[in-house]
């Protein structure tokens, strides 16, 4: 979306109309959808193959901050009734170093889960689902698990971490491929995906969804202003990245990690 597009979303009606065209690869809309535990539970049941999985708690846009390293903002994190943690990350960029990005997020999550004074054996099992629009690793399948072995006999290396790459480009007519197609469409008239469909329908078609959807599109407007200012500071004023961070922190009253997310995406 261009800066002129951001500026054109002026009225409540225009913002709602735009929001209703969003899909689950639109990060602000996706996060609003997955604020609902039942929608998150539906997706995790399909991705894991655990039909009885029960989500006890879930959070969206969960920030992990460390003093001396860059922050991580997780799209969706959930825990089930067995104490297993799940992290869903949506990625649109094709040019990123996806494998190292997953490594970083995984390390940050582990550092959050192990409290001081506990044993390493207390570290819970985790599942990471890295979902992309395109088949970024050229896997030729809609979902692929990272399998790790050790030694010449390739003995399975079991550490409680399960990483899956999922994409919406490969359609093999499987349940996961159908789910990914729904991610691309987010059609509120499609009721075939249970609680996920219910949540999308509520947000896009019911009066109860008007307020959160207006907030979603207003976030686009606000982000567009910041993006335009960053471009001006970088291209016209030739400021360094650190100078830009300080400028936008002051002008838009952002926290440091928020400002850095616009300068160091």
KAQUITA-V736567 format. One line per field, one symbol per residue. ss: DSSP state (H for helix, E for strand, - for the rest). psi: psi as a letter, one per 30 degrees, with the letter a starting at -180 (. if undefined). A space follows every 10 residues. Layout:
# KAQUITA-V736567
ss = ???
psi = ???
This chain:
# KAQUITA-V736567
ss = --HHHHHH-- -HHHHHHHH- ------HHHH HHH---HHHH HHHHHHHH-- ----EEEEEE EEEE------ -EEEEEEEEE ----EEEEEE E------HHH HHHHHHHHHH HHH------H HH---EEEEE EE-------- --EEE---EE ----EE---- EEEEEEE--- ----HHHHHH HHHHH----- ---HHHHHHH HHHHH-HHHH HHHHHHHHHH HHHHHHHHHH HHHHHH---- HHHHHHHHHH HH---HHHHH HHH--
psi = kleeeeffie leeeeeeeef flaggjeeee eeegfjeeee eeeeeeefgj fgkjkeklkl hkkjkkegll lkjkekklka fggkkkkkkk kekfflieef eeeeeeeeee fefjlkfllf ffklkkkkjj klelifghfg lfkkkjkklk lfghkkjjgg kjkkkklgej jggleeeeee eeeeehjffj gfhbfeeeee eeeffleffe eeeeeefeee eeeeeeeeee eeeeeefhll eeeeeeefee eghlleeeef ffei.
